Amino acid sequence: KNFRAYIVCGGMPEVVQNYIDSGYSLVRTRELQIQLVDQYKSDISKYASTRAFNVRAIFEQIPVQLEAESHRFVVSSLGEGARLQKYEQDFLWLVNAGVGLMVAQVTEARSPLKRTEKATAFKLYESDTGMLASRYPGSTARAVYLDMKTPNLGGLYENVVAQELVALGTDAWYYQTREVGEVDFVIEGTRGHVVPIEVKSGKSFKSHAALDNALATKGYGIDRALVLAECNLHRDGDVLYLPIFMAGLLEP
C-alpha cells in the first residue's frame, strides 16, 4: 500500500511534505503536482530557447506514449513527417534537465548490451512517478492507490521501475525482436551477465512469453530472469518473482 502511495505521490520534496501535511490527501497532492507540471512547461519555454516548441511537444507526449500498448515513443506523433534527426537534441534536453529517462532498444540480450543498441527505437519515461501520475485523469491515480485493475496501469508501473533502476545507477535497455517479442528491461549484472526484467501490473504475472523465449535462446546464456509484480517472493525455475516494491532493492 505504501508503494502504491509512492507511485501516486512521487518523490518531489515539496509534494511529499504536502502529502504528509494534508493528512495524506490525494486531492491536495494532485493540486500541487499540477502546479509543478505547469512550472515545468514554463521552465521549458524559458530555458529551451529556440527549441522550446519541440521540447514542449515531446514533454506533452510522454503520458500519451506510455499509455500505448508498446510504451515505445513514436516520433511521428510529434507531427506529420517528424523524424528523430530533427528532434534528437530536444529529447536530450529533457533527459539532461532531469525530466525524462530514455531507455533504448537492443536487438540481442547478451553482453555487452550497448553493442546492439538501436538508438532510433526507445521509450521515454518521466523521472518522477508522481508527476507522471498527475498527468493522467484523477481516476487513474485512484486506481493505483486503491489497487484497482482498470484502467490498464502498465505504463505507470513500468515508469516507476525505470526510475528505480536509474536510482540504482544501473543502465537499462529494453529488448525486442520479431522472433522473441519484447522484454520490458534488460540490465547487465556485475559479472557481465544479462538479466531480463518483466513488469506486470495485473494478476496474470505468470504469463511472460517473451521472457521465456529469451531464456530459451541459445547463445545468450541467460540463467535467470526477474518478474516484478503484485506477488509474494518466490522462484519458479529460472524466473524469480518479486513484489514490485522491491525494484529499488535489486543487486544485479
C-alpha positions as a Markdown table, in Angstrom:
| # | Residue | x | y | z |
|---|---|---|---|---|
| 1 | Lys | 0.0 | 0.0 | 0.0 |
| 2 | Asn | 2.8 | 2.4 | 0.8 |
| 3 | Phe | 4.5 | 1.7 | -2.5 |
| 4 | Arg | 1.2 | 2.4 | -4.4 |
| 5 | Ala | 1.0 | 5.7 | -2.5 |
| 6 | Tyr | 4.6 | 6.4 | -3.6 |
| 7 | Ile | 3.6 | 5.8 | -7.3 |
| 8 | Val | 0.9 | 8.4 | -7.0 |
| 9 | Cys | 2.8 | 10.9 | -4.7 |
| 10 | Gly | 6.3 | 10.5 | -6.1 |
| 11 | Gly | 9.5 | 11.9 | -4.5 |
| 12 | Met | 9.4 | 15.7 | -5.1 |
| 13 | Pro | 10.2 | 17.1 | -1.7 |
| 14 | Glu | 7.5 | 19.7 | -1.7 |
| 15 | Val | 4.9 | 17.2 | -2.9 |
| 16 | Val | 5.9 | 14.7 | -0.2 |
| 17 | Gln | 5.7 | 17.3 | 2.5 |
| 18 | Asn | 2.3 | 18.5 | 1.2 |
| 19 | Tyr | 1.1 | 14.9 | 1.2 |
| 20 | Ile | 2.0 | 14.4 | 4.8 |
| 21 | Asp | 0.8 | 17.8 | 6.0 |
| 22 | Ser | -2.5 | 17.4 | 4.3 |
| 23 | Gly | -3.2 | 14.2 | 6.1 |
| 24 | Tyr | -2.3 | 12.0 | 3.0 |
| 25 | Ser | -4.8 | 13.8 | 0.8 |
| 26 | Leu | -4.5 | 12.7 | -2.8 |
| 27 | Val | -6.6 | 15.7 | -3.9 |
| 28 | Arg | -4.3 | 18.2 | -2.3 |
| 29 | Thr | -1.3 | 16.3 | -3.6 |
| 30 | Arg | -2.6 | 16.3 | -7.1 |
| 31 | Glu | -3.3 | 20.0 | -7.0 |
| 32 | Leu | 0.3 | 20.8 | -6.2 |
| 33 | Gln | 1.6 | 18.4 | -8.8 |
| 34 | Ile | -0.5 | 20.0 | -11.5 |
| 35 | Gln | 1.0 | 23.4 | -10.5 |
| 36 | Leu | 4.5 | 21.9 | -10.7 |
| 37 | Val | 3.8 | 20.4 | -14.2 |
| 38 | Asp | 2.8 | 23.9 | -15.3 |
| 39 | Gln | 6.0 | 25.2 | -13.8 |
| 40 | Tyr | 7.9 | 22.5 | -15.9 |
| 41 | Lys | 6.2 | 23.8 | -19.0 |
| 42 | Ser | 7.1 | 27.4 | -18.1 |
| 43 | Asp | 10.7 | 26.4 | -17.5 |
| 44 | Ile | 10.9 | 24.7 | -20.9 |
| 45 | Ser | 9.7 | 27.9 | -22.5 |
| 46 | Lys | 12.3 | 29.9 | -20.5 |
| 47 | Tyr | 15.3 | 27.7 | -20.8 |
| 48 | Ala | 15.0 | 25.7 | -24.0 |
| 49 | Ser | 15.2 | 28.8 | -26.1 |
| 50 | Thr | 14.5 | 28.3 | -29.8 |
| 51 | Arg | 13.9 | 24.6 | -29.1 |
| 52 | Ala | 11.1 | 25.2 | -26.6 |
| 53 | Phe | 8.3 | 24.3 | -29.0 |
| 54 | Asn | 9.9 | 20.9 | -29.8 |
| 55 | Val | 10.8 | 20.1 | -26.2 |
| 56 | Arg | 7.3 | 21.0 | -25.0 |
| 57 | Ala | 5.7 | 18.8 | -27.7 |
| 58 | Ile | 7.8 | 15.8 | -26.5 |
| 59 | Phe | 7.0 | 16.5 | -22.9 |
| 60 | Glu | 3.3 | 16.6 | -23.7 |
| 61 | Gln | 3.6 | 13.2 | -25.4 |
| 62 | Ile | 5.2 | 11.3 | -22.5 |
| 63 | Pro | 2.0 | 10.1 | -20.8 |
| 64 | Val | 0.3 | 9.5 | -24.1 |
| 65 | Gln | 3.0 | 7.3 | -25.4 |
| 66 | Leu | 3.3 | 5.3 | -22.2 |
| 67 | Glu | -0.4 | 4.6 | -22.4 |
| 68 | Ala | 0.0 | 2.9 | -25.7 |
| 69 | Glu | 0.4 | -0.9 | -25.8 |
| 70 | Ser | 4.1 | -0.9 | -26.7 |
| 71 | His | 5.0 | 2.1 | -24.5 |
| 72 | Arg | 7.6 | 3.0 | -27.2 |
| 73 | Phe | 7.9 | 6.6 | -28.1 |
| 74 | Val | 6.6 | 7.1 | -31.7 |
| 75 | Val | 8.4 | 10.1 | -33.1 |
| 76 | Ser | 5.8 | 10.6 | -35.8 |
| 77 | Ser | 3.3 | 11.6 | -33.0 |
| 78 | Leu | 5.1 | 14.9 | -32.9 |
| 79 | Gly | 3.8 | 16.0 | -36.3 |
| 80 | Glu | 3.4 | 14.9 | -39.9 |
| 81 | Gly | 6.7 | 13.8 | -41.3 |
| 82 | Ala | 8.6 | 14.1 | -37.9 |
| 83 | Arg | 11.9 | 12.4 | -37.8 |
| 84 | Leu | 14.2 | 11.6 | -34.9 |
| 85 | Gln | 17.1 | 13.6 | -36.5 |
| 86 | Lys | 15.1 | 16.8 | -36.2 |
| 87 | Tyr | 14.2 | 16.2 | -32.5 |
| 88 | Glu | 17.2 | 14.3 | -31.1 |
| 89 | Gln | 18.6 | 17.3 | -29.3 |
| 90 | Asp | 15.2 | 18.0 | -27.8 |
| 91 | Phe | 15.0 | 14.6 | -26.3 |
| 92 | Leu | 18.4 | 15.0 | -24.8 |
| 93 | Trp | 17.4 | 18.4 | -23.4 |
| 94 | Leu | 14.6 | 16.7 | -21.4 |
| 95 | Val | 16.9 | 14.0 | -20.2 |
| 96 | Asn | 19.7 | 16.4 | -19.2 |
| 97 | Ala | 17.2 | 18.6 | -17.4 |
| 98 | Gly | 16.3 | 15.6 | -15.2 |
| 99 | Val | 12.7 | 15.4 | -16.6 |
| 100 | Gly | 12.9 | 12.4 | -18.9 |
| 101 | Leu | 14.5 | 9.0 | -18.8 |
| 102 | Met | 15.4 | 7.3 | -22.1 |
| 103 | Val | 15.6 | 3.6 | -22.4 |
| 104 | Ala | 16.8 | 2.4 | -25.8 |
| 105 | Gln | 16.1 | -0.9 | -27.6 |
| 106 | Val | 18.7 | -3.7 | -28.0 |
| 107 | Thr | 18.3 | -6.5 | -30.5 |
| 108 | Glu | 20.4 | -9.1 | -28.6 |
| 109 | Ala | 20.1 | -10.0 | -25.0 |
| 110 | Arg | 23.7 | -10.6 | -24.4 |
| 111 | Ser | 26.7 | -8.7 | -23.0 |
| 112 | Pro | 27.7 | -6.0 | -23.9 |
| 113 | Leu | 24.1 | -4.8 | -24.4 |
| 114 | Lys | 25.4 | -1.5 | -25.8 |
| 115 | Arg | 26.7 | -3.3 | -28.8 |
| 116 | Thr | 23.3 | -3.9 | -30.4 |
| 117 | Glu | 21.6 | -0.7 | -29.1 |
| 118 | Lys | 19.2 | 0.8 | -31.6 |
| 119 | Ala | 19.1 | 4.4 | -30.8 |
| 120 | Thr | 16.2 | 5.2 | -33.1 |
| 121 | Ala | 13.9 | 3.0 | -31.0 |
| 122 | Phe | 13.4 | 3.9 | -27.4 |
| 123 | Lys | 11.0 | 4.5 | -24.5 |
| 124 | Leu | 10.8 | 7.8 | -22.8 |
| 125 | Tyr | 9.8 | 7.8 | -19.1 |
| 126 | Glu | 9.3 | 10.6 | -16.7 |
| 127 | Ser | 11.8 | 11.0 | -13.9 |
| 128 | Asp | 9.2 | 11.3 | -11.1 |
| 129 | Thr | 6.4 | 8.8 | -10.9 |
| 130 | Gly | 4.1 | 11.1 | -9.1 |
| 131 | Met | 4.5 | 13.9 | -11.6 |
| 132 | Leu | 3.6 | 11.4 | -14.4 |
| 133 | Ala | 0.6 | 10.1 | -12.4 |
| 134 | Ser | -0.7 | 13.6 | -12.1 |
| 135 | Arg | -0.9 | 14.0 | -15.8 |
| 136 | Tyr | -3.4 | 11.2 | -16.1 |
| 137 | Pro | -7.1 | 11.5 | -15.1 |
| 138 | Gly | -7.7 | 11.5 | -11.4 |
| 139 | Ser | -9.4 | 8.1 | -11.7 |
| 140 | Thr | -6.1 | 6.6 | -12.8 |
| 141 | Ala | -4.3 | 7.8 | -9.6 |
| 142 | Arg | -7.2 | 6.4 | -7.5 |
| 143 | Ala | -7.0 | 3.1 | -9.4 |
| 144 | Val | -3.3 | 2.8 | -8.5 |
| 145 | Tyr | -3.8 | 3.9 | -4.9 |
| 146 | Leu | -6.8 | 1.5 | -4.3 |
| 147 | Asp | -5.2 | -1.3 | -6.3 |
| 148 | Met | -7.9 | -1.4 | -8.9 |
| 149 | Lys | -7.4 | -3.4 | -12.1 |
| 150 | Thr | -8.9 | -0.9 | -14.5 |
| 151 | Pro | -7.7 | 1.1 | -16.4 |
| 152 | Asn | -4.5 | -0.5 | -17.7 |
| 153 | Leu | -1.7 | 0.7 | -15.4 |
| 154 | Gly | 1.2 | -0.9 | -17.2 |
| 155 | Gly | 2.8 | 2.3 | -18.3 |
| 156 | Leu | 2.9 | 3.8 | -14.7 |
| 157 | Tyr | 4.3 | 0.6 | -13.2 |
| 158 | Glu | 6.9 | 0.4 | -15.9 |
| 159 | Asn | 7.8 | 4.0 | -15.4 |
| 160 | Val | 8.4 | 3.6 | -11.6 |
| 161 | Val | 10.7 | 0.6 | -12.3 |
| 162 | Ala | 12.7 | 2.6 | -14.8 |
| 163 | Gln | 13.0 | 5.3 | -12.2 |
| 164 | Glu | 14.2 | 2.8 | -9.6 |
| 165 | Leu | 16.8 | 1.3 | -12.0 |
| 166 | Val | 18.2 | 4.7 | -12.6 |
| 167 | Ala | 18.4 | 5.4 | -8.9 |
| 168 | Leu | 20.4 | 2.2 | -8.5 |
| 169 | Gly | 22.9 | 3.6 | -11.0 |
| 170 | Thr | 22.1 | 0.7 | -13.4 |
| 171 | Asp | 22.0 | 1.3 | -17.2 |
| 172 | Ala | 18.8 | -0.3 | -18.7 |
| 173 | Trp | 17.5 | -1.1 | -22.1 |
| 174 | Tyr | 14.5 | -3.0 | -23.4 |
| 175 | Tyr | 14.9 | -6.0 | -25.7 |
| 176 | Gln | 12.7 | -6.6 | -28.7 |
| 177 | Thr | 13.0 | -8.8 | -31.8 |
| 178 | Arg | 10.3 | -10.3 | -34.0 |
| 179 | Glu | 11.2 | -13.8 | -33.0 |
| 180 | Val | 11.4 | -13.3 | -29.3 |
| 181 | Gly | 9.0 | -10.5 | -28.6 |
| 182 | Glu | 9.5 | -7.6 | -26.2 |
| 183 | Val | 11.1 | -7.8 | -22.7 |
| 184 | Asp | 10.4 | -4.6 | -20.6 |
| 185 | Phe | 14.0 | -4.2 | -19.4 |
| 186 | Val | 17.4 | -5.9 | -19.7 |
| 187 | Ile | 20.3 | -4.9 | -17.5 |
| 188 | Glu | 23.9 | -6.2 | -17.1 |
| 189 | Gly | 24.9 | -7.6 | -13.7 |
| 190 | Thr | 28.2 | -7.0 | -12.0 |
| 191 | Arg | 29.5 | -10.3 | -13.5 |
| 192 | Gly | 28.7 | -9.1 | -17.0 |
| 193 | His | 25.6 | -11.4 | -17.2 |
| 194 | Val | 22.4 | -10.1 | -18.7 |
| 195 | Val | 19.2 | -10.1 | -16.5 |
| 196 | Pro | 15.9 | -9.6 | -18.3 |
| 197 | Ile | 13.1 | -8.0 | -16.3 |
| 198 | Glu | 9.3 | -8.0 | -16.9 |
| 199 | Val | 6.9 | -5.7 | -15.1 |
| 200 | Lys | 3.4 | -6.9 | -14.6 |
| 201 | Ser | 0.6 | -4.7 | -13.3 |
| 202 | Gly | -2.2 | -7.4 | -13.3 |
| 203 | Lys | -2.8 | -10.8 | -11.8 |
| 204 | Ser | -1.6 | -12.7 | -14.9 |
| 205 | Phe | 2.1 | -12.2 | -13.9 |
| 206 | Lys | 2.9 | -15.9 | -14.7 |
| 207 | Ser | 2.3 | -15.2 | -18.4 |
| 208 | His | 5.5 | -13.9 | -20.0 |
| 209 | Ala | 6.2 | -15.4 | -23.4 |
| 210 | Ala | 8.9 | -13.0 | -24.5 |
| 211 | Leu | 10.8 | -13.6 | -21.2 |
| 212 | Asp | 10.6 | -17.4 | -21.7 |
| 213 | Asn | 11.8 | -17.0 | -25.3 |
| 214 | Ala | 14.8 | -15.0 | -24.2 |
| 215 | Leu | 15.7 | -17.6 | -21.6 |
| 216 | Ala | 15.5 | -20.3 | -24.2 |
| 217 | Thr | 17.5 | -18.5 | -26.8 |
| 218 | Lys | 20.8 | -20.3 | -27.4 |
| 219 | Gly | 23.9 | -18.2 | -27.2 |
| 220 | Tyr | 22.5 | -15.7 | -24.7 |
| 221 | Gly | 23.5 | -17.7 | -21.7 |
| 222 | Ile | 20.7 | -16.1 | -19.6 |
| 223 | Asp | 20.5 | -18.2 | -16.4 |
| 224 | Arg | 17.9 | -16.1 | -14.5 |
| 225 | Ala | 15.1 | -13.6 | -15.1 |
| 226 | Leu | 13.0 | -11.4 | -12.9 |
| 227 | Val | 9.3 | -10.6 | -12.9 |
| 228 | Leu | 8.2 | -7.6 | -10.8 |
| 229 | Ala | 4.5 | -7.9 | -9.9 |
| 230 | Glu | 2.0 | -7.8 | -7.1 |
| 231 | Cys | 3.0 | -11.1 | -5.7 |
| 232 | Asn | 5.0 | -12.7 | -3.0 |
| 233 | Leu | 8.7 | -13.5 | -3.5 |
| 234 | His | 9.1 | -17.0 | -5.0 |
| 235 | Arg | 11.0 | -18.8 | -7.6 |
| 236 | Asp | 9.8 | -20.9 | -10.5 |
| 237 | Gly | 12.6 | -22.5 | -12.5 |
| 238 | Asp | 14.8 | -19.8 | -13.8 |
| 239 | Val | 12.3 | -17.0 | -13.0 |
| 240 | Leu | 12.4 | -15.1 | -9.7 |
| 241 | Tyr | 9.1 | -13.4 | -8.9 |
| 242 | Leu | 9.4 | -10.3 | -6.7 |
| 243 | Pro | 6.9 | -7.9 | -5.3 |
| 244 | Ile | 7.2 | -4.7 | -7.4 |
| 245 | Phe | 8.2 | -2.6 | -4.4 |
| 246 | Met | 11.5 | -4.5 | -4.4 |
| 247 | Ala | 12.6 | -2.9 | -7.6 |
| 248 | Gly | 14.7 | -0.4 | -5.7 |
| 249 | Leu | 16.5 | -3.3 | -3.8 |
| 250 | Leu | 17.9 | -5.2 | -6.7 |
| 251 | Glu | 21.5 | -6.1 | -6.7 |
| 252 | Pro | 22.3 | -7.1 | -10.3 |
